Amino acid sequence: MTGHDTLDRFGRYCELLDSLTGVKPVISDVEPRAIGGGPVRAISYIGTPKPGYVTGFTYGLSLSSHPDWGSRGRELSITVRSGDVEWPQVPARVVAALRGICPFNSGQVLGYQEPYVEGSSMNSIVLAEPALELGSAPLDLGGMSDGVKVPDLVEIIGAYPIHLSEREFAYSHGFDALWSLVWDRFDPMRAPVA
């Protein structure tokens, strides 16, 4: 799918996200595990959805494909209550490491050996519905080809930081058991709940 990675496509994606957030982003590149799969970028919206929060989106996951996705691509989104601009880069680093290997399905738990961000012990994410309201339809990044609009649908999957013990709890008890526990999904400095 890297053949459809163009500046126009990336521009359309940023325009859609900008219109949803009402904020101009900070964009940074993240080095992918495999060269040749296209870029991986973190698109960070400071103060979104409100002051004291930061929201990030990935760009680059939708350049790959997976049988679970059908005709749609996927990108990840994270929202945390923090002023640390490292948090919006976490999903992009996960995509850079696992793109082409992992399906990135809702309910999936992914982890790393080290904490994602200095000062927080969280080293895992759980995937679910995105925190930021994006509407029920996927984003359409499609462009024109020979005068005809070609759809390029991208579903946004939410990424929520969790602790190692919570990742192990999800592995042993399932996503629903973890998701039903009472925990602040936006606090990357909270104590473990499992």
C-alpha positions in Angstrom: 0.0 0.0 0.0 3.0 2.3 0.2 2.3 3.3 -3.4 -0.5 5.6 -2.2 1.7 7.4 0.3 1.8 10.9 -1.1 2.1 14.4 0.3 -1.5 15.0 -0.9 -2.8 11.9 1.1 -0.9 13.0 4.2 -2.2 16.6 3.7 -5.8 15.4 3.5 -5.3 13.4 6.7 -3.9 16.4 8.6 -6.7 18.6 7.2 -9.4 16.1 8.5 -7.7 15.9 11.9 -7.2 19.7 12.1 -11.0 20.2 11.4 -11.9 17.7 14.1 -9.6 19.1 16.7 -9.6 22.8 15.8 -5.8 22.9 16.5 -2.7 22.9 14.4 -0.5 19.9 15.1 3.2 19.3 15.9 4.4 16.6 13.5 7.4 14.4 14.1 8.9 11.4 12.2 9.5 8.1 13.9 12.0 5.7 12.4 10.3 2.5 11.3 11.6 -1.0 12.0 11.6 -1.8 8.2 12.7 0.7 5.7 10.6 0.7 2.5 7.2 0.5 4.3 6.7 4.2 4.1 7.0 6.9 6.8 5.7 6.7 10.4 4.7 10.0 11.9 3.3 11.2 15.2 0.7 14.0 14.8 0.4 15.8 18.2 -2.4 18.1 19.2 -1.4 20.0 22.4 -4.4 21.1 24.6 -6.8 18.7 22.9 -9.5 17.9 23.7 -9.1 20.6 26.4 -6.2 22.4 28.2 -4.0 20.0 30.2 -4.5 17.2 27.7 -2.6 16.0 24.6 -3.9 13.9 21.7 -1.8 12.1 19.1 -2.5 10.3 15.9 -0.3 8.0 13.9 0.3 8.2 10.2 1.9 5.2 8.5 0.0 2.2 9.8 -2.6 2.7 7.0 0.2 2.3 4.5 0.3 -1.4 5.3 -2.5 -3.9 5.2 -3.8 -6.8 7.2 -6.5 -9.5 6.5 -8.5 -8.3 9.6 -9.0 -4.9 8.1 -10.8 -5.7 4.9 -10.7 -2.7 2.5 -9.9 -0.2 5.3 -6.7 1.0 6.7 -6.0 1.8 10.4 -4.3 4.5 12.4 -4.0 4.8 16.2 -4.9 7.7 18.5 -4.0 8.4 22.1 -5.4 11.0 24.5 -3.9 11.6 27.9 -4.0 14.2 30.6 -0.4 15.4 30.5 1.7 18.2 29.2 4.4 15.7 28.1 4.7 15.8 24.4 6.3 12.3 24.4 2.9 10.6 25.0 1.5 11.4 21.5 4.6 9.6 20.0 3.9 6.4 21.9 1.4 4.9 19.4 3.7 6.0 16.5 6.6 4.1 18.1 4.4 1.0 18.5 3.4 1.3 14.8 7.0 1.7 13.8 7.9 -1.5 15.6 4.9 -3.7 14.7 3.6 -2.5 11.4 3.1 -5.4 9.0 3.2 -7.9 11.9 0.4 -6.9 14.2 -3.3 -6.5 13.2 -3.9 -3.6 15.8 -7.4 -4.9 16.6 -9.6 -3.3 19.3 -9.2 -5.4 22.5 -5.6 -6.2 21.8 -2.9 -5.5 24.4 0.6 -4.6 23.3 3.7 -4.1 25.4 7.3 -3.1 25.6 10.0 -4.0 28.1 10.8 -0.4 29.1 8.5 2.4 30.2 7.3 4.4 27.2 7.8 7.8 28.7 10.3 8.9 31.4 8.6 9.4 34.8 5.8 6.9 34.1 6.1 3.1 34.7 3.6 2.4 31.9 5.0 0.1 29.2 1.9 -1.2 27.5 -1.2 -0.1 25.6 -4.6 -1.5 25.2 -6.5 -0.8 22.0 -10.2 0.2 22.0 -12.5 2.9 20.7 -10.7 6.3 20.4 -11.2 8.7 23.3 -11.7 11.7 20.9 -15.1 11.7 19.3 -14.5 11.3 15.5 -17.9 10.2 14.3 -18.9 6.7 13.4 -17.6 6.7 9.9 -14.0 6.0 9.0 -11.9 8.9 7.6 -11.7 9.0 3.8 -8.3 10.0 2.6 -9.2 9.3 -1.0 -8.1 11.5 -3.9 -8.9 11.9 -7.5 -7.8 9.5 -10.2 -8.8 10.2 -13.8 -11.5 12.6 -12.6 -13.0 10.0 -10.3 -12.8 10.1 -6.5 -11.1 6.9 -5.2 -12.0 6.0 -1.6 -9.2 5.4 0.9 -11.0 4.6 4.2 -9.0 4.7 7.5 -10.4 3.6 10.8 -9.0 5.2 14.0 -8.3 2.8 16.9 -7.7 4.3 20.4 -4.6 3.4 22.4 -4.6 3.7 26.2 -1.4 3.4 28.2 -1.5 0.7 30.9 0.9 -1.0 33.4 2.7 -4.4 32.9 0.5 -5.9 35.6 -2.6 -4.7 33.8 -1.3 -6.2 30.5 -0.8 -9.5 32.3 -4.3 -9.3 33.7 -5.7 -8.7 30.2 -3.8 -11.7 28.9 -5.1 -14.0 31.7 -8.7 -12.6 32.1 -9.4 -10.9 28.7 -9.9 -7.4 27.5 -13.4 -7.1 28.9 -12.2 -7.8 32.4 -9.5 -5.2 32.2 -11.8 -2.6 30.5 -14.5 -3.1 33.2 -12.2 -2.2 36.0 -12.4 1.3 37.4 -9.4 3.3 36.1 -8.7 6.7 34.7 -8.0 6.0 31.1 -6.4 9.5 30.6 -4.0 9.5 33.6 -0.6 8.1 32.5 0.7 8.6 36.1 -1.9 6.6 37.9 -1.3 3.5 40.0 -2.0 0.0 38.6 -5.6 -1.3 39.1 -4.6 -5.0 38.6 
